[in-house]
């Protein structure tokens, strides 16, 4: 069937009045920017245009809720990004609730007002993209959301005088966070430290570092540069300004050590057994 026939099929099966059919078709064509394609067949359309026709079939029915089941998974990366923006714009225009199923965290983070994150059919957390990114409820959520993946280091949480530490790594913490961790009985427990690539800083010359990482590779992506390495066998990724890549020069060669510091409270702790967050607000 042609684009127009595809999009009006459900209405015609309902025997809707022709005037109403044409009115809804025209509105959907304009919303989806498919003007001039009404008489084209599927073989004459791009993948993105076919997806828009499929959406048009739903739009003309004026549903209260849209269900998108991984609609972008078969598109190439460039078209996926473009269609993602179009879907978001479409949602804003129509004002209808959209349930969007995806395994792609970038789609979820960029398109959702609220995310329901599931693992093996079990809801792990519900919240806005910002809430889930900044305040994960458990280790799975922290590891699933975010690119690159959050850094995880295992160890024993202890108090050295007034300094909170994971083994020998100082964890700069506010008075409130330290008190909250003491209240939960976390001190002395086996835990996992989670810290995102953008929350690690290079130690300033002459200043003590919190820990070191051994450099593996440096990846330049344009807006960012990522230093990938390890500490005691655990993978570590650090995000730096690309200008630092030039400034540091030979200091970023594979095999060398980088001295890093943590930002106060910009890290997460997870129970070593249950995986539940010990630092969630």
TORPATOR-552424 format. One record per atom (N, C-alpha, C): residue in one letter; x, y, z; residue number from 1; atom name. Coordinates in pm, whole numbers, plus 50000, padded with zeros to 5 digits. Layout:
N
> r_x_y_z_k_a
> a_X_Y_Z_NUM_CA
...
//
This chain:
281
> r_x_y_z_k_a
> x_50084_49880_50000_1_N
> x_50000_50000_50000_1_CA
> x_50087_50125_50000_1_C
> x_50031_50234_49956_2_N
> x_50102_50361_49956_2_CA
> x_50107_50417_50098_2_C
> x_50181_50526_50113_3_N
> x_50190_50592_50243_3_CA
> x_50051_50630_50294_3_C
> x_49971_50694_50207_4_N
> x_49837_50737_50247_4_CA
> x_49748_50619_50281_4_C
> x_49758_50511_50202_5_N
> x_49676_50393_50228_5_CA
> x_49716_50326_50359_5_C
> x_49845_50321_50384_6_N
> x_49894_50263_50509_6_CA
> x_49841_50341_50629_6_C
> x_49852_50473_50621_7_N
> x_49819_50556_50736_7_CA
> x_49668_50562_50764_7_C
> x_49588_50541_50662_8_N
> x_49442_50550_50683_8_CA
> x_49375_50414_50691_8_C
> x_49453_50307_50689_9_N
> x_49397_50172_50685_9_CA
> x_49301_50146_50801_9_C
> x_49345_50179_50923_10_N
> x_49262_50150_51041_10_CA
> x_49132_50231_51037_10_C
> x_49141_50355_50992_11_N
> x_49021_50438_50986_11_CA
> x_48920_50383_50884_11_C
> x_48972_50336_50773_12_N
> x_48881_50282_50670_12_CA
> x_48819_50150_50717_12_C
> x_48894_50071_50793_13_N
> x_48838_49947_50846_13_CA
> x_48724_49979_50944_13_C
> x_48732_50093_51009_14_N
> x_48626_50137_51100_14_CA
> x_48511_50204_51026_14_C
> x_48531_50220_50893_15_N
> x_48432_50288_50809_15_CA
> x_48409_50431_50856_15_C
> x_48520_50500_50888_16_N
> x_48511_50641_50926_16_CA
> x_48471_50724_50804_16_C
> x_48402_50834_50822_17_N
> x_48364_50922_50711_17_CA
> x_48488_50969_50634_17_C
> x_48478_50974_50501_18_N
> x_48592_51009_50417_18_CA
> x_48647_51147_50452_18_C
> x_48560_51240_50484_19_N
> x_48606_51374_50519_19_CA
> x_48695_51371_50643_19_C
> x_48655_51289_50742_20_N
> x_48734_51276_50864_20_CA
> x_48866_51205_50836_20_C
> x_48861_51105_50748_21_N
> x_48983_51032_50710_21_CA
> x_49085_51128_50650_21_C
> x_49043_51209_50555_22_N
> x_49134_51300_50486_22_CA
> x_49186_51410_50580_22_C
> x_49102_51454_50671_23_N
> x_49143_51556_50767_23_CA
> x_49254_51504_50858_23_C
> x_49235_51382_50910_24_N
> x_49337_51325_51000_24_CA
> x_49464_51290_50924_24_C
> x_49449_51242_50801_25_N
> x_49565_51208_50719_25_CA
> x_49650_51333_50695_25_C
> x_49585_51441_50656_26_N
> x_49656_51566_50628_26_CA
> x_49732_51614_50751_26_C
> x_49667_51607_50867_27_N
> x_49732_51651_50991_27_CA
> x_49854_51566_51023_27_C
> x_49840_51433_51008_28_N
> x_49951_51342_51038_28_CA
> x_50067_51361_50940_28_C
> x_50035_51381_50812_29_N
> x_50138_51403_50711_29_CA
> x_50220_51527_50745_29_C
> x_50153_51632_50790_30_N
> x_50223_51756_50825_30_CA
> x_50308_51737_50951_30_C
> x_50253_51670_51050_31_N
> x_50327_51647_51174_31_CA
> x_50456_51569_51148_31_C
> x_50449_51471_51058_32_N
> x_50561_51381_51033_32_CA
> x_50649_51425_50916_32_C
> x_50618_51542_50861_33_N
> x_50696_51596_50749_33_CA
> x_50705_51496_50633_33_C
> x_50590_51441_50595_34_N
> x_50585_51345_50484_34_CA
> x_50512_51402_50362_34_C
> x_50504_51535_50354_35_N
> x_50439_51597_50238_35_CA
> x_50509_51555_50109_35_C
> x_50431_51516_50011_36_N
> x_50486_51473_49882_36_CA
> x_50515_51325_49873_36_C
> x_50499_51253_49985_37_N
> x_50528_51110_49987_37_CA
> x_50400_51025_49991_37_C
> x_50284_51090_49982_38_N
> x_50157_51021_50004_38_CA
> x_50137_50900_49914_38_C
> x_50187_50905_49791_39_N
> x_50162_50797_49695_39_CA
> x_50278_50700_49680_39_C
> x_50381_50717_49761_40_N
> x_50498_50627_49751_40_CA
> x_50471_50495_49823_40_C
> x_50532_50390_49771_41_N
> x_50523_50257_49831_41_CA
> x_50641_50235_49925_41_C
> x_50634_50137_50013_42_N
> x_50743_50114_50109_42_CA
> x_50882_50103_50046_42_C
> x_50890_50038_49930_43_N
> x_51020_50022_49865_43_CA
> x_51082_50151_49819_43_C
> x_51003_50258_49814_44_N
> x_51052_50389_49770_44_CA
> x_51085_50480_49888_44_C
> x_51081_50425_50009_45_N
> x_51104_50506_50129_45_CA
> x_51231_50462_50202_45_C
> x_51290_50556_50273_46_N
> x_51405_50522_50358_46_CA
> x_51355_50456_50486_46_C
> x_51448_50401_50564_47_N
> x_51409_50337_50690_47_CA
> x_51341_50435_50785_47_C
> x_51394_50558_50793_48_N
> x_51335_50657_50880_48_CA
> x_51195_50698_50835_48_C
> x_51176_50708_50703_49_N
> x_51044_50744_50650_49_CA
> x_50943_50633_50678_49_C
> x_50987_50508_50669_50_N
> x_50896_50396_50700_50_CA
> x_50853_50400_50846_50_C
> x_50949_50435_50933_51_N
> x_50915_50444_51075_51_CA
> x_50811_50554_51098_51_C
> x_50826_50664_51024_52_N
> x_50731_50774_51040_52_CA
> x_50593_50735_50988_52_C
> x_50588_50654_50882_53_N
> x_50459_50606_50831_53_CA
> x_50392_50519_50937_53_C
> x_50472_50433_51002_54_N
> x_50417_50347_51108_54_CA
> x_50360_50432_51221_54_C
> x_50431_50541_51254_55_N
> x_50381_50632_51357_55_CA
> x_50253_50701_51309_55_C
> x_50248_50733_51180_56_N
> x_50130_50798_51124_56_CA
> x_50006_50712_51136_56_C
> x_50021_50581_51122_57_N
> x_49906_50490_51136_57_CA
> x_49845_50503_51276_57_C
> x_49933_50526_51375_58_N
> x_49884_50542_51512_58_CA
> x_49827_50682_51534_58_C
> x_49894_50782_51479_59_N
> x_49853_50921_51503_59_CA
> x_49712_50947_51452_59_C
> x_49677_50894_51333_60_N
> x_49545_50922_51277_60_CA
> x_49433_50864_51363_60_C
> x_49466_50766_51445_61_N
> x_49364_50706_51533_61_CA
> x_49344_50789_51660_61_C
> x_49433_50889_51680_62_N
> x_49425_50978_51795_62_CA
> x_49416_50902_51928_62_C
> x_49514_50816_51955_63_N
> x_49511_50737_52079_63_CA
> x_49547_50821_52201_63_C
> x_49510_50772_52317_64_N
> x_49547_50840_52441_64_CA
> x_49688_50807_52483_64_C
> x_49738_50692_52439_65_N
> x_49873_50647_52475_65_CA
> x_49940_50584_52353_65_C
> x_50064_50620_52330_66_N
> x_50145_50556_52225_66_CA
> x_50238_50455_52290_66_C
> x_50255_50340_52228_67_N
> x_50353_50242_52272_67_CA
> x_50455_50222_52161_67_C
> x_50579_50259_52187_68_N
> x_50688_50241_52092_68_CA
> x_50775_50126_52141_68_C
> x_50784_50021_52064_69_N
> x_50863_49904_52103_69_CA
> x_50993_49901_52022_69_C
> x_51098_49961_52079_70_N
> x_51229_49970_52014_70_CA
> x_51217_50015_51868_70_C
> x_51155_50130_51842_71_N
> x_51133_50172_51704_71_CA
> x_51258_50216_51630_71_C
> x_51368_50240_51701_72_N
> x_51488_50292_51635_72_CA
> x_51598_50188_51619_72_C
> x_51573_50067_51665_73_N
> x_51681_49967_51673_73_CA
> x_51737_49927_51536_73_C
> x_51657_49939_51430_74_N
> x_51705_49896_51298_74_CA
> x_51759_50010_51213_74_C
> x_51772_50129_51272_75_N
> x_51821_50244_51197_75_CA
> x_51970_50262_51222_75_C
> x_52040_50322_51123_76_N
> x_52182_50349_51144_76_CA
> x_52197_50465_51243_76_C
> x_52320_50485_51292_77_N
> x_52343_50578_51403_77_CA
> x_52297_50720_51372_77_C
> x_52328_50770_51252_78_N
> x_52292_50907_51217_78_CA
> x_52141_50924_51211_78_C
> x_52073_50828_51147_79_N
> x_51928_50835_51133_79_CA
> x_51860_50815_51268_79_C
> x_51923_50733_51353_80_N
> x_51867_50708_51485_80_CA
> x_51864_50837_51566_80_C
> x_51971_50914_51560_81_N
> x_51978_51040_51634_81_CA
> x_51874_51139_51582_81_C
> x_51859_51144_51449_82_N
> x_51762_51237_51390_82_CA
> x_51619_51197_51426_82_C
> x_51589_51068_51415_83_N
> x_51454_51021_51444_83_CA
> x_51421_51036_51592_83_C
> x_51523_51021_51676_84_N
> x_51505_51040_51820_84_CA
> x_51456_51182_51849_84_C
> x_51518_51279_51784_85_N
> x_51478_51419_51803_85_CA
> x_51337_51443_51749_85_C
> x_51305_51378_51636_86_N
> x_51173_51395_51576_86_CA
> x_51064_51336_51667_86_C
> x_51094_51222_51728_87_N
> x_50997_51160_51818_87_CA
> x_50972_51247_51941_87_C
> x_51079_51308_51991_88_N
> x_51063_51395_52107_88_CA
> x_50978_51517_52070_88_C
> x_51006_51573_51952_89_N
> x_50929_51688_51905_89_CA
> x_50782_51649_51884_89_C
> x_50761_51529_51828_90_N
> x_50625_51480_51805_90_CA
> x_50550_51466_51936_90_C
> x_50616_51413_52036_91_N
> x_50554_51397_52168_91_CA
> x_50511_51532_52224_91_C
> x_50598_51632_52210_92_N
> x_50565_51764_52262_92_CA
> x_50443_51822_52189_92_C
> x_50435_51797_52058_93_N
> x_50324_51852_51980_93_CA
> x_50192_51785_52013_93_C
> x_50193_51652_52026_94_N
> x_50069_51578_52045_94_CA
> x_50022_51581_52190_94_C
> x_50116_51586_52282_95_N
> x_50080_51593_52423_95_CA
> x_50026_51463_52481_95_C
> x_50032_51354_52404_96_N
> x_49984_51224_52453_96_CA
> x_50097_51151_52527_96_C
> x_50059_51068_52621_97_N
> x_50158_50986_52691_97_CA
> x_50222_50888_52594_97_C
> x_50354_50872_52601_98_N
> x_50425_50775_52517_98_CA
> x_50504_50680_52607_98_C
> x_50481_50552_52587_99_N
> x_50560_50450_52656_99_CA
> x_50660_50397_52554_99_C
> x_50788_50418_52582_100_N
> x_50894_50389_52486_100_CA
> x_50984_50279_52542_100_C
> x_50980_50162_52481_101_N
> x_51060_50048_52527_101_CA
> x_51194_50048_52454_101_C
> x_51303_50045_52528_102_N
> x_51435_50044_52464_102_CA
> x_51538_49979_52556_102_C
> x_51641_49921_52495_103_N
> x_51755_49872_52573_103_CA
> x_51872_49969_52562_103_C
> x_51851_50079_52487_104_N
> x_51956_50178_52463_104_CA
> x_51943_50290_52566_104_C
> x_52042_50299_52656_105_N
> x_52032_50396_52765_105_CA
> x_52036_50540_52713_105_C
> x_52102_50564_52598_106_N
> x_52108_50700_52543_106_CA
> x_51969_50744_52499_106_C
> x_51894_50653_52436_107_N
> x_51757_50685_52398_107_CA
> x_51674_50717_52522_107_C
> x_51689_50636_52625_108_N
> x_51611_50657_52747_108_CA
> x_51646_50791_52812_108_C
> x_51775_50820_52821_109_N
> x_51819_50942_52889_109_CA
> x_51779_51068_52814_109_C
> x_51784_51065_52681_110_N
> x_51758_51186_52602_110_CA
> x_51610_51208_52575_110_C
> x_51527_51103_52581_111_N
> x_51388_51117_52541_111_CA
> x_51289_51116_52657_111_C
> x_51326_51057_52768_112_N
> x_51227_51031_52873_112_CA
> x_51206_51149_52967_112_C
> x_51082_51165_53010_113_N
> x_51052_51250_53125_113_CA
> x_51073_51169_53252_113_C
> x_51035_51041_53244_114_N
> x_51058_50947_53355_114_CA
> x_51102_50814_53297_114_C
> x_51192_50749_53368_115_N
> x_51245_50619_53325_115_CA
> x_51204_50513_53426_115_C
> x_51160_50399_53375_116_N
> x_51140_50280_53458_116_CA
> x_51249_50182_53415_116_C
> x_51345_50158_53501_117_N
> x_51458_50072_53467_117_CA
> x_51435_49931_53522_117_C
> x_51436_49833_53433_118_N
> x_51411_49694_53472_118_CA
> x_51534_49607_53452_118_C
> x_51546_49508_53536_119_N
> x_51649_49405_53521_119_CA
> x_51584_49270_53542_119_C
> x_51586_49186_53440_120_N
> x_51524_49054_53448_120_CA
> x_51376_49064_53487_120_C
> x_51309_49168_53433_121_N
> x_51167_49185_53457_121_CA
> x_51131_49252_53589_121_C
> x_51232_49285_53670_122_N
> x_51207_49347_53801_122_CA
> x_51242_49496_53794_122_C
> x_51149_49581_53839_123_N
> x_51174_49725_53841_123_CA
> x_51283_49757_53944_123_C
> x_51389_49823_53897_124_N
> x_51500_49859_53985_124_CA
> x_51489_50003_54036_124_C
> x_51441_50092_53949_125_N
> x_51427_50232_53990_125_CA
> x_51334_50304_53894_125_C
> x_51260_50400_53947_126_N
> x_51174_50486_53867_126_CA
> x_51210_50630_53900_126_C
> x_51233_50712_53798_127_N
> x_51267_50852_53825_127_CA
> x_51300_50925_53697_127_C
> x_51333_51052_53710_128_N
> x_51376_51130_53594_128_CA
> x_51516_51084_53554_128_C
> x_51557_51111_53430_129_N
> x_51693_51073_53390_129_CA
> x_51799_51130_53485_129_C
> x_51781_51254_53529_130_N
> x_51879_51316_53619_130_CA
> x_51884_51244_53754_130_C
> x_51767_51208_53807_131_N
> x_51762_51138_53936_131_CA
> x_51832_51003_53926_131_C
> x_51804_50929_53819_132_N
> x_51862_50796_53806_132_CA
> x_52013_50803_53785_132_C
> x_52057_50903_53712_133_N
> x_52202_50918_53687_133_CA
> x_52277_50960_53813_133_C
> x_52221_51058_53883_134_N
> x_52292_51116_53999_134_CA
> x_52266_51044_54130_134_C
> x_52156_50968_54136_135_N
> x_52118_50907_54264_135_CA
> x_52070_50764_54243_135_C
> x_52156_50675_54190_136_N
> x_52113_50538_54161_136_CA
> x_52079_50461_54287_136_C
> x_51977_50376_54276_137_N
> x_51932_50303_54394_137_CA
> x_52018_50180_54424_137_C
> x_52087_50129_54323_138_N
> x_52173_50013_54346_138_CA
> x_52285_50006_54242_138_C
> x_52370_49907_54257_139_N
> x_52487_49891_54171_139_CA
> x_52447_49869_54026_139_C
> x_52339_49793_54001_140_N
> x_52296_49767_53864_140_CA
> x_52258_49896_53794_140_C
> x_52180_49980_53860_141_N
> x_52136_50106_53799_141_CA
> x_52256_50195_53769_141_C
> x_52348_50205_53864_142_N
> x_52467_50290_53845_142_CA
> x_52550_50241_53727_142_C
> x_52562_50110_53712_143_N
> x_52643_50054_53605_143_CA
> x_52576_50058_53469_143_C
> x_52443_50053_53468_144_N
> x_52370_50050_53341_144_CA
> x_52357_50188_53280_144_C
> x_52333_50289_53363_145_N
> x_52313_50425_53315_145_CA
> x_52445_50501_53317_145_C
> x_52478_50563_53205_146_N
> x_52600_50643_53197_146_CA
> x_52697_50587_53095_146_C
> x_52758_50676_53018_147_N
> x_52856_50636_52918_147_CA
> x_52972_50736_52922_147_C
> x_53094_50688_52953_148_N
> x_53132_50549_52975_148_CA
> x_53074_50496_53106_148_C
> x_53082_50365_53123_149_N
> x_53027_50301_53242_149_CA
> x_53098_50350_53367_149_C
> x_53023_50360_53475_150_N
> x_53078_50409_53602_150_CA
> x_53194_50320_53648_150_C
> x_53297_50383_53707_151_N
> x_53410_50308_53763_151_CA
> x_53369_50245_53895_151_C
> x_53407_50119_53915_152_N
> x_53374_50047_54038_152_CA
> x_53501_49989_54101_152_C
> x_53521_50020_54230_153_N
> x_53635_49967_54304_153_CA
> x_53585_49902_54432_153_C
> x_53632_49779_54458_154_N
> x_53590_49707_54578_154_CA
> x_53688_49731_54692_154_C
> x_53635_49726_54815_155_N
> x_53722_49742_54930_155_CA
> x_53643_49744_55059_155_C
> x_53714_49772_55168_156_N
> x_53651_49782_55300_156_CA
> x_53640_49929_55338_156_C
> x_53522_49968_55381_157_N
> x_53500_50106_55423_157_CA
> x_53548_50121_55567_157_C
> x_53634_50220_55590_158_N
> x_53686_50236_55726_158_CA
> x_53703_50384_55759_158_C
> x_53718_50412_55885_159_N
> x_53736_50548_55932_159_CA
> x_53876_50559_55991_159_C
> x_53960_50641_55929_160_N
> x_54097_50663_55976_160_CA
> x_54102_50800_56043_160_C
> x_54082_50800_56175_161_N
> x_54066_50928_56244_161_CA
> x_53933_50989_56202_161_C
> x_53940_51103_56135_162_N
> x_53819_51167_56084_162_CA
> x_53808_51152_55933_162_C
> x_53898_51073_55873_163_N
> x_53900_51057_55727_163_CA
> x_53836_50924_55688_163_C
> x_53735_50933_55603_164_N
> x_53669_50814_55551_164_CA
> x_53753_50756_55439_164_C
> x_53771_50624_55439_165_N
> x_53855_50562_55336_165_CA
> x_53794_50432_55286_165_C
> x_53823_50402_55160_166_N
> x_53800_50269_55104_166_CA
> x_53937_50204_55095_166_C
> x_53966_50113_55187_167_N
> x_54102_50063_55204_167_CA
> x_54195_50183_55224_167_C
> x_54282_50214_55125_168_N
> x_54374_50327_55142_168_CA
> x_54333_50449_55060_168_C
> x_54214_50446_54999_169_N
> x_54169_50558_54917_169_CA
> x_54084_50653_55002_169_C
> x_54129_50778_55021_170_N
> x_54047_50875_55096_170_CA
> x_53920_50909_55018_170_C
> x_53808_50917_55089_171_N
> x_53681_50954_55027_171_CA
> x_53637_51088_55086_171_C
> x_53666_51199_55016_172_N
> x_53627_51330_55068_172_CA
> x_53476_51339_55084_172_C
> x_53431_51361_55207_173_N
> x_53288_51357_55236_173_CA
> x_53247_51473_55324_173_C
> x_53125_51520_55301_174_N
> x_53068_51624_55387_174_CA
> x_53038_51563_55524_174_C
> x_53019_51651_55621_175_N
> x_52983_51605_55756_175_CA
> x_52854_51525_55752_175_C
> x_52759_51571_55668_176_N
> x_52628_51505_55659_176_CA
> x_52641_51364_55601_176_C
> x_52723_51351_55496_177_N
> x_52738_51218_55436_177_CA
> x_52810_51123_55531_177_C
> x_52913_51172_55597_178_N
> x_52987_51087_55690_178_CA
> x_52895_51040_55803_178_C
> x_52813_51131_55854_179_N
> x_52722_51095_55963_179_CA
> x_52619_50993_55916_179_C
> x_52570_51010_55792_180_N
> x_52470_50917_55738_180_CA
> x_52528_50778_55721_180_C
> x_52653_50768_55678_181_N
> x_52717_50637_55661_181_CA
> x_52743_50571_55796_181_C
> x_52782_50650_55894_182_N
> x_52802_50594_56028_182_CA
> x_52670_50543_56086_182_C
> x_52562_50615_56059_183_N
> x_52430_50577_56111_183_CA
> x_52381_50446_56050_183_C
> x_52422_50416_55925_184_N
> x_52377_50292_55859_184_CA
> x_52460_50171_55901_184_C
> x_52569_50197_55975_185_N
> x_52656_50086_56014_185_CA
> x_52744_50037_55902_185_C
> x_52770_50126_55803_186_N
> x_52848_50085_55685_186_CA
> x_52997_50075_55713_186_C
> x_53045_50144_55815_187_N
> x_53188_50141_55847_187_CA
> x_53230_49999_55882_187_C
> x_53335_49952_55818_188_N
> x_53384_49817_55841_188_CA
> x_53329_49715_55744_188_C
> x_53234_49755_55659_189_N
> x_53172_49662_55564_189_CA
> x_53251_49654_55433_189_C
> x_53231_49543_55363_190_N
> x_53280_49530_55226_190_CA
> x_53184_49607_55136_190_C
> x_53238_49701_55060_191_N
> x_53154_49786_54976_191_CA
> x_53218_49800_54837_191_C
> x_53142_49865_54749_192_N
> x_53196_49902_54618_192_CA
> x_53183_50052_54602_192_C
> x_53291_50114_54561_193_N
> x_53293_50257_54534_193_CA
> x_53261_50279_54386_193_C
> x_53161_50362_54359_194_N
> x_53128_50396_54222_194_CA
> x_53156_50544_54197_194_C
> x_53234_50574_54096_195_N
> x_53265_50714_54064_195_CA
> x_53268_50729_53912_195_C
> x_53199_50828_53862_196_N
> x_53190_50848_53718_196_CA
> x_53315_50916_53662_196_C
> x_53338_50894_53534_197_N
> x_53460_50943_53468_197_CA
> x_53478_51093_53482_197_C
> x_53366_51168_53481_198_N
> x_53375_51315_53488_198_CA
> x_53391_51366_53631_198_C
> x_53383_51276_53730_199_N
> x_53395_51317_53870_199_CA
> x_53532_51282_53927_199_C
> x_53624_51239_53841_200_N
> x_53763_51218_53880_200_CA
> x_53845_51335_53826_200_C
> x_53935_51387_53906_201_N
> x_54021_51498_53863_201_CA
> x_54166_51458_53873_201_C
> x_54248_51519_53790_202_N
> x_54392_51501_53801_202_CA
> x_54440_51576_53924_202_C
> x_54527_51513_54001_203_N
> x_54581_51579_54120_203_CA
> x_54670_51695_54077_203_C
> x_54658_51807_54147_204_N
> x_54740_51923_54114_204_CA
> x_54883_51900_54161_204_C
> x_54982_51955_54088_205_N
> x_55122_51938_54128_205_CA
> x_55145_51982_54272_205_C
> x_55214_51900_54347_206_N
> x_55243_51933_54485_206_CA
> x_55134_51895_54584_206_C
> x_55020_51851_54532_207_N
> x_54909_51811_54618_207_CA
> x_54903_51658_54629_207_C
> x_54856_51609_54742_208_N
> x_54843_51465_54759_208_CA
> x_54730_51413_54671_208_C
> x_54751_51298_54610_209_N
> x_54645_51236_54530_209_CA
> x_54571_51135_54616_209_C
> x_54448_51103_54575_210_N
> x_54369_51003_54646_210_CA
> x_54410_50862_54605_210_C
> x_54438_50844_54475_211_N
> x_54486_50715_54427_211_CA
> x_54546_50732_54287_211_C
> x_54610_50628_54238_212_N
> x_54672_50633_54105_212_CA
> x_54609_50529_54014_212_C
> x_54616_50557_53884_213_N
> x_54574_50459_53784_213_CA
> x_54688_50443_53684_213_C
> x_54703_50323_53632_214_N
> x_54804_50297_53530_214_CA
> x_54739_50312_53393_214_C
> x_54796_50395_53308_215_N
> x_54735_50430_53179_215_CA
> x_54744_50314_53080_215_C
> x_54631_50291_53011_216_N
> x_54629_50194_52902_216_CA
> x_54624_50264_52768_216_C
> x_54512_50329_52738_217_N
> x_54497_50402_52612_217_CA
> x_54431_50537_52639_217_C
> x_54451_50630_52545_218_N
> x_54385_50761_52549_218_CA
> x_54304_50775_52421_218_C
> x_54176_50805_52436_219_N
> x_54086_50817_52321_219_CA
> x_54037_50960_52307_219_C
> x_54062_51020_52193_220_N
> x_54016_51156_52165_220_CA
> x_53885_51147_52087_220_C
> x_53779_51210_52138_221_N
> x_53649_51203_52072_221_CA
> x_53601_51338_52022_221_C
> x_53685_51441_52031_222_N
> x_53647_51573_51986_222_CA
> x_53618_51663_52105_222_C
> x_53499_51648_52159_223_N
> x_53459_51731_52274_223_CA
> x_53525_51683_52401_223_C
> x_53558_51555_52408_224_N
> x_53618_51495_52527_224_CA
> x_53738_51410_52489_224_C
> x_53815_51377_52591_225_N
> x_53919_51276_52577_225_CA
> x_53904_51181_52696_225_C
> x_53921_51052_52671_226_N
> x_53904_50953_52776_226_CA
> x_54035_50877_52797_226_C
> x_54078_50874_52921_227_N
> x_54198_50798_52957_227_CA
> x_54150_50669_53023_227_C
> x_54184_50557_52962_228_N
> x_54143_50426_53014_228_CA
> x_54264_50353_53068_228_C
> x_54248_50298_53186_229_N
> x_54357_50222_53246_229_CA
> x_54304_50131_53354_229_C
> x_54384_50109_53458_230_N
> x_54338_50023_53566_230_CA
> x_54409_50054_53697_230_C
> x_54345_50010_53803_231_N
> x_54406_50016_53935_231_CA
> x_54387_49880_54000_231_C
> x_54495_49812_54029_232_N
> x_54491_49679_54090_232_CA
> x_54399_49585_54012_232_C
> x_54404_49593_53880_233_N
> x_54325_49503_53796_233_CA
> x_54184_49552_53766_233_C
> x_54137_49656_53835_234_N
> x_54002_49710_53811_234_CA
> x_54010_49818_53704_234_C
> x_53923_49812_53601_235_N
> x_53928_49913_53495_235_CA
> x_53886_50050_53547_235_C
> x_53954_50154_53498_236_N
> x_53926_50292_53536_236_CA
> x_53919_50376_53408_236_C
> x_53820_50464_53400_237_N
> x_53810_50558_53289_237_CA
> x_53800_50698_53347_237_C
> x_53882_50788_53293_238_N
> x_53885_50927_53334_238_CA
> x_53851_51015_53215_238_C
> x_53759_51109_53232_239_N
> x_53726_51205_53126_239_CA
> x_53805_51333_53152_239_C
> x_53877_51381_53049_240_N
> x_53952_51505_53063_240_CA
> x_53921_51598_52947_240_C
> x_53953_51726_52966_241_N
> x_53942_51823_52858_241_CA
> x_54047_51788_52753_241_C
> x_54010_51784_52623_242_N
> x_54107_51749_52519_242_CA
> x_54232_51837_52521_242_C
> x_54220_51961_52572_243_N
> x_54338_52048_52579_243_CA
> x_54441_51990_52675_243_C
> x_54393_51917_52777_244_N
> x_54485_51856_52872_244_CA
> x_54568_51747_52806_244_C
> x_54511_51687_52702_245_N
> x_54584_51582_52631_245_CA
> x_54711_51639_52569_245_C
> x_54701_51763_52520_246_N
> x_54817_51831_52461_246_CA
> x_54912_51877_52571_246_C
> x_54855_51933_52677_247_N
> x_54936_51986_52786_247_CA
> x_55018_51876_52854_247_C
> x_54954_51762_52878_248_N
> x_55023_51653_52949_248_CA
> x_55120_51578_52860_248_C
> x_55089_51570_52731_249_N
> x_55181_51510_52635_249_CA
> x_55228_51372_52674_249_C
> x_55360_51359_52696_250_N
> x_55420_51228_52725_250_CA
> x_55371_51168_52856_250_C
> x_55316_51252_52945_251_N
> x_55266_51199_53073_251_CA
> x_55143_51111_53055_251_C
> x_55084_51113_52935_252_N
> x_54967_51030_52907_252_CA
> x_55001_50905_52827_252_C
> x_55128_50871_52819_253_N
> x_55168_50751_52745_253_CA
> x_55129_50625_52821_253_C
> x_55102_50519_52746_254_N
> x_55064_50391_52805_254_CA
> x_55172_50342_52900_254_C
> x_55128_50290_53015_255_N
> x_55220_50236_53114_255_CA
> x_55255_50332_53225_255_C
> x_55229_50462_53204_256_N
> x_55260_50560_53309_256_CA
> x_55144_50569_53408_256_C
> x_55174_50625_53525_257_N
> x_55073_50641_53629_257_CA
> x_55018_50782_53629_257_C
> x_54887_50792_53654_258_N
> x_54821_50920_53671_258_CA
> x_54774_50930_53816_258_C
> x_54793_51046_53876_259_N
> x_54750_51068_54013_259_CA
> x_54615_51140_54009_259_C
> x_54517_51082_54080_260_N
> x_54379_51130_54072_260_CA
> x_54324_51169_54209_260_C
> x_54226_51259_54207_261_N
> x_54155_51296_54329_261_CA
> x_54004_51280_54306_261_C
> x_53933_51257_54415_262_N
> x_53787_51247_54412_262_CA
> x_53727_51380_54454_262_C
> x_53611_51412_54399_263_N
> x_53540_51533_54441_263_CA
> x_53453_51501_54562_263_C
> x_53444_51592_54656_264_N
> x_53363_51566_54777_264_CA
> x_53219_51528_54744_264_C
> x_53177_51415_54796_265_N
> x_53039_51363_54784_265_CA
> x_53000_51322_54642_265_C
> x_53087_51339_54543_266_N
> x_53051_51301_54406_266_CA
> x_53099_51159_54377_266_C
> x_53057_51069_54462_267_N
> x_53088_50926_54449_267_CA
> x_52976_50850_54520_267_C
> x_52967_50722_54490_268_N
> x_52861_50638_54545_268_CA
> x_52922_50517_54613_268_C
> x_52853_50469_54716_269_N
> x_52894_50344_54781_269_CA
> x_52779_50246_54774_269_C
> x_52812_50120_54743_270_N
> x_52712_50014_54733_270_CA
> x_52751_49898_54824_270_C
> x_52652_49843_54891_271_N
> x_52676_49729_54979_271_CA
> x_52737_49614_54899_271_C
> x_52843_49555_54952_272_N
> x_52914_49449_54880_272_CA
> x_52831_49325_54856_272_C
> x_52731_49299_54941_273_N
> x_52648_49179_54925_273_CA
> x_52518_49209_54847_273_C
> x_52442_49304_54893_274_N
> x_52311_49330_54831_274_CA
> x_52320_49419_54707_274_C
> x_52426_49499_54697_275_N
> x_52439_49592_54585_275_CA
> x_52359_49719_54603_275_C
> x_52286_49732_54715_276_N
> x_52204_49850_54738_276_CA
> x_52291_49970_54774_276_C
> x_52244_50090_54732_277_N
> x_52320_50211_54758_277_CA
> x_52324_50243_54907_277_C
> x_52440_50285_54953_278_N
> x_52457_50330_55092_278_CA
> x_52461_50482_55100_278_C
> x_52461_50547_54984_279_N
> x_52477_50693_54980_279_CA
> x_52361_50762_54910_279_C
> x_52254_50687_54881_280_N
> x_52141_50748_54811_280_CA
> x_52070_50848_54901_280_C
> x_52036_50965_54846_281_N
> x_51965_51067_54923_281_CA
> x_51825_51021_54957_281_C
//
